C-alpha cells in the first residue's frame, strides 16, 4: 500500500476505537490546559467513529464529570474511573465501592502516590510544578501494593474484590513491575479476568521486556501509549512496539493516548496519527484493530460489533 492511502485506512481503523487512558480538562490544576475542552474533545472522537473514552484523572474520581458529559455529547460512551492516590484515601474499599455505585468501570492503582513513582522521581516530581504542597513528595514514602514479604496487602485485596463486584477494569498505573505481577495474580484470585499493565516504557514504571512477558503470561494487557511514541517524550520506538506485539500478541496490547498538553492534538487525532505511523512501519491493520478496539472492549467488558 502506498503512503497516501494510510490516512484513509487509519481513519477506518479508528472507528469503534476505545481510549482506555484519557486525561481531560481540568487535570491537576486549572492552569494545566489542554488543546480543547472536554465537550469538543468528545465530539471530535464521536465524529471520528470512536466508541468510548475512559476519563482518567491523577487527582479526583471522574464519575460526576462523565455523567454530565455523556448527556452533553451523545453517541459516544464516557467511561468514568477512580485512581487510588492519597487524595481519595489510597487503598480504600469505601472509595472503590462509592465509585462503582456511581458508575465507574476503571480502577487505577496510585500514580504520583505510588512509592515506586516517588523513588524514580516520576510523575510525582512533575506534580510539584503545579501544586506547592507536592514539593517534597519524592522524599516521602508512598503507597505500595505489596508488603515487605511481597504479598499483596489486605486492603488492596479488598479493593480488588470490590472492583470485581462492579466489573471494573484494574490498571497498574505507576506501581512497580514486581508489584504489578503480584497484583495480576491477586486480581485473578478475585475473579478479574485481566489487568491493564500501564506504560511499561515510562520512567515512572521502567519495566523490562521480561516483565512484559511475565505479565502477559498472567493475562495482563500491555499499554502502548502515544505519550511514549511522540516527541518530545518519545521513549520507545515503533520497531520495539512491533516486537512486543509480535511476541505477546495484539490481544494483549492496547493503544491509548495519555496525552494532555495545550499543544497536543485531541485524542482522536492523536490515535489516528499513531495508527498511520504503525501502518507505515509494517504493523498490520488486523493487529491495530485488535489493539484499538477489541482488546480495550474486552477489558471494559463490552461487546464489539
VODREN-683326 format. One record per residue (C-alpha): residue number from 1; residue in one letter; x, y, z. Coordinates in pm, whole numbers. Layout:
% VODREN-683326
REC fimi doro     xx     yy     zz
REC  NUM    A      X      Y      Z
...
//
This chain:
% VODREN-683326
REC fimi doro     xx     yy     zz
REC    1    X      0      0      0
REC    2    X    134    343    -89
REC    3    X    181    612    175
REC    4    X   -103    834     56
REC    5    X   -356    564    147
REC    6    X   -255    534    512
REC    7    X   -470    830    613
REC    8    X   -794    676    490
REC    9    X   -705    338    638
REC   10    X   -614    498    972
REC   11    X   -949    675    980
REC   12    X  -1125    346    911
REC   13    X   -934    162   1184
REC   14    X  -1019    432   1438
REC   15    X  -1391    357   1404
REC   16    X  -1511    168   1711
REC   17    X  -1190    258   1892
REC   18    X  -1167    298   2268
REC   19    X   -913    513   2452
REC   20    X   -855    346   2790
REC   21    X   -634    625   2926
REC   22    X   -760    974   2853
REC   23    X   -686   1287   3054
REC   24    X   -937   1566   3006
REC   25    X   -961   1917   3145
REC   26    X   -930   2016   3421
REC   27    X   -649   1784   3525
REC   28    X   -405   1858   3811
REC   29    X   -494   2228   3816
REC   30    X   -686   2485   3613
REC   31    X   -350   2610   3484
REC   32    X   -277   2282   3304
REC   33    X   -466   2350   2985
REC   34    X   -546   2109   2704
REC   35    X   -590   2189   2336
REC   36    X   -970   2152   2352
REC   37    X  -1233   2134   2625
REC   38    X  -1395   1801   2709
REC   39    X  -1712   1861   2507
REC   40    X  -1514   1943   2193
REC   41    X  -1278   1652   2256
REC   42    X  -1563   1403   2287
REC   43    X  -1748   1548   1990
REC   44    X  -1440   1503   1771
REC   45    X  -1393   1147   1897
REC   46    X  -1757   1063   1828
REC   47    X  -1744   1215   1482
REC   48    X  -1433   1007   1412
REC   49    X  -1636    698   1494
REC   50    X  -1479    615   1829
REC   51    X  -1695    410   2066
REC   52    X  -1573    520   2409
REC   53    X  -1319    713   2614
REC   54    X  -1212    628   2969
REC   55    X  -1184    957   3155
REC   56    X   -893    926   3398
REC   57    X   -757   1180   3647
REC   58    X   -449   1182   3869
REC   59    X   -644   1382   4124
REC   60    X  -1014   1305   4165
REC   61    X  -1272   1044   4056
REC   62    X  -1440   1127   3724
REC   63    X  -1790    983   3777
REC   64    X  -1975   1314   3810
REC   65    X  -1790   1466   3519
REC   66    X  -1857   1164   3298
REC   67    X  -2225   1163   3394
REC   68    X  -2277   1518   3271
REC   69    X  -2050   1487   2967
REC   70    X  -2242   1183   2846
REC   71    X  -2554   1398   2836
REC   72    X  -2385   1684   2658
REC   73    X  -2228   1462   2388
REC   74    X  -2443   1174   2274
REC   75    X  -2319    890   2058
REC   76    X  -2000    807   2250
REC   77    X  -1960    643   2589
REC   78    X  -1776    839   2857
REC   79    X  -1641    578   3098
REC   80    X  -1556    704   3447
REC   81    X  -1276    591   3677
REC   82    X  -1108    631   4013
REC   83    X   -732    648   4081
REC   84    X   -622    536   4427
REC   85    X   -394    828   4508
REC   86    X   -378    978   4860
REC   87    X   -641   1243   4778
REC   88    X   -908    969   4767
REC   89    X   -773    778   5065
REC   90    X   -528    547   4889
REC   91    X   -630    182   4904
REC   92    X   -981    248   5026
REC   93    X  -1250    -14   4958
REC   94    X  -1506    251   5056
REC   95    X  -1379    482   4780
REC   96    X  -1384    198   4526
REC   97    X  -1737     93   4618
REC   98    X  -1862    450   4606
REC   99    X  -1705    488   4262
REC  100    X  -1863    162   4147
REC  101    X  -2208    265   4265
REC  102    X  -2166    590   4071
REC  103    X  -2084    401   3753
REC  104    X  -1702    380   3745
REC  105    X  -1574     98   3525
REC  106    X  -1200    150   3568
REC  107    X   -984    129   3882
REC  108    X   -635    273   3859
REC  109    X   -366    199   4117
REC  110    X   -172    502   4253
REC  111    X     19    727   4015
REC  112    X    202   1011   4195
REC  113    X    106    844   4523
REC  114    X    295    524   4444
REC  115    X    621    458   4629
REC  116    X    776    333   4305
REC  117    X    694    654   4120
REC  118    X    838    862   4403
REC  119    X   1156    657   4422
REC  120    X   1209    705   4049
REC  121    X   1115   1075   4065
REC  122    X    847   1008   3808
REC  123    X    521   1195   3775
REC  124    X    537   1287   4146
REC  125    X    828   1517   4062
REC  126    X    633   1696   3790
REC  127    X    330   1742   4013
REC  128    X    530   1989   4221
REC  129    X    548   2220   3919
REC  130    X    177   2295   3968
REC  131    X     94   2217   4331
REC  132    X    306   2376   4604
REC  133    X    222   2112   4864
REC  134    X    371   1845   4638
REC  135    X    723   1988   4655
REC  136    X    859   1716   4885
REC  137    X    666   1416   4753
REC  138    X    972   1236   4621
REC  139    X   1127   1246   4969
REC  140    X    817   1097   5131
REC  141    X    716    729   5147
REC  142    X    441    639   4905
REC  143    X    181    367   4868
REC  144    X    285      8   4799
REC  145    X     62   -271   4673
REC  146    X    275   -537   4842
REC  147    X    417   -570   5192
REC  148    X    779   -640   5289
REC  149    X    741  -1009   5205
REC  150    X    600   -934   4858
REC  151    X    240  -1031   4942
REC  152    X    -45   -811   4820
REC  153    X   -174   -607   5111
REC  154    X   -512   -699   5257
REC  155    X   -659   -355   5187
REC  156    X   -555   -387   4821
REC  157    X   -723   -728   4801
REC  158    X  -1037   -570   4946
REC  159    X  -1027   -305   4674
REC  160    X   -987   -575   4409
REC  161    X  -1283   -769   4548
REC  162    X  -1499   -457   4518
REC  163    X  -1370   -392   4167
REC  164    X  -1466   -747   4070
REC  165    X  -1815   -695   4212
REC  166    X  -1870   -390   3991
REC  167    X  -1694   -529   3684
REC  168    X  -1414   -272   3684
REC  169    X  -1102   -285   3472
REC  170    X   -798   -281   3703
REC  171    X   -494    -83   3585
REC  172    X   -147    -83   3739
REC  173    X    -72    291   3694
REC  174    X    271    378   3844
REC  175    X    338     86   4077
REC  176    X    649   -123   4015
REC  177    X    663   -414   3770
REC  178    X    705   -663   4057
REC  179    X    404   -513   4234
REC  180    X    212   -532   3906
REC  181    X    291   -902   3874
REC  182    X    169   -964   4231
REC  183    X   -140   -753   4164
REC  184    X   -221   -950   3849
REC  185    X   -216  -1274   4049
REC  186    X   -437  -1126   4321
REC  187    X   -677   -991   4059
REC  188    X   -716  -1339   3909
REC  189    X   -785  -1473   4259
REC  190    X  -1070  -1222   4285
REC  191    X  -1218  -1333   3953
REC  192    X  -1086  -1041   3750
REC  193    X  -1008  -1184   3408
REC  194    X   -729   -949   3306
REC  195    X   -534   -648   3423
REC  196    X   -404   -343   3237
REC  197    X    -24   -308   3267
REC  198    X     32     60   3207
REC  199    X    307    244   3017
REC  200    X    584     -9   3093
REC  201    X    830    207   2898
REC  202    X    778    517   3116
REC  203    X   1026    647   3374
REC  204    X    755    603   3636
REC  205    X    742    226   3572
REC  206    X   1061    127   3384
REC  207    X    964   -233   3307
REC  208    X   1186   -476   3122
REC  209    X   1083   -695   2831
REC  210    X   1089   -988   3075
REC  211    X    840   -804   3297
REC  212    X    609   -760   3000
REC  213    X    636  -1130   2913
REC  214    X    563  -1234   3271
REC  215    X    259  -1010   3296
REC  216    X    130  -1124   2957
REC  217    X    153  -1481   3084
REC  218    X    -80  -1372   3367
REC  219    X   -330  -1241   3107
REC  220    X   -229   -879   3158
REC  221    X   -271   -635   2869
REC  222    X     30   -416   2789
REC  223    X    -39    -47   2728
REC  224    X    117    128   2431
REC  225    X     53    498   2480
REC  226    X    102    786   2242
REC  227    X    292    980   2507
REC  228    X    581    737   2473
REC  229    X    578    737   2094
REC  230    X    564   1106   2009
REC  231    X    819   1386   2060
REC  232    X    928   1539   2290
REC  233    X    857   1248   2527
REC  234    X    937    959   2294
REC  235    X   1082    669   2493
REC  236    X   1002    368   2274
REC  237    X   1046    309   1902
REC  238    X    782    175   1667
REC  239    X   1020   -111   1598
REC  240    X   1019   -205   1967
REC  241    X    639   -184   1972
REC  242    X    622   -415   1671
REC  243    X    845   -667   1852
REC  244    X    622   -659   2162
REC  245    X    307   -704   1956
REC  246    X    461   -995   1765
REC  247    X    581  -1162   2084
REC  248    X    279  -1136   2317
REC  249    X     10  -1085   2052
REC  250    X   -218   -788   1979
REC  251    X   -489   -930   2207
REC  252    X   -257   -845   2497
REC  253    X   -180   -490   2379
REC  254    X   -390   -172   2390
REC  255    X   -321    160   2221
REC  256    X   -404    473   2428
REC  257    X   -330    846   2437
REC  258    X   -217    951   2791
REC  259    X   -151   1287   2630
REC  260    X   -267   1611   2791
REC  261    X    -82   1924   2685
REC  262    X   -203   2254   2548
REC  263    X    -18   2188   2221
REC  264    X   -120   1822   2181
REC  265    X   -385   1716   1927
REC  266    X   -722   1586   2051
REC  267    X   -742   1216   2135
REC  268    X   -899   1106   1807
REC  269    X   -635   1286   1603
REC  270    X   -351   1157   1822
REC  271    X   -468    798   1780
REC  272    X   -519    842   1406
REC  273    X   -160    968   1379
REC  274    X    -23    670   1571
REC  275    X   -229    426   1364
REC  276    X    -88    582   1047
REC  277    X    267    552   1180
REC  278    X    208    188   1272
REC  279    X     73    112    924
REC  280    X    369    279    759
REC  281    X    608     73    971
REC  282    X    454   -263    890
REC  283    X    217   -329   1178
REC  284    X    -85   -495   1022
REC  285    X   -431   -343   1008
REC  286    X   -574   -651   1180
REC  287    X   -333   -615   1473
REC  288    X   -407   -244   1503
REC  289    X   -782   -307   1501
REC  290    X   -742   -552   1787
REC  291    X   -528   -309   1989
REC  292    X   -753     -6   1939
REC  293    X  -1093   -175   1951
REC  294    X  -1116   -540   2052
REC  295    X   -870   -554   2343
REC  296    X   -997   -234   2511
REC  297    X  -1356   -353   2469
REC  298    X  -1271   -682   2637
REC  299    X  -1104   -506   2929
REC  300    X  -1419   -299   2983
REC  301    X  -1650   -596   2941
REC  302    X  -1801   -457   2621
REC  303    X  -1904   -631   2302
REC  304    X  -1762   -526   1967
REC  305    X  -1976   -504   1655
//
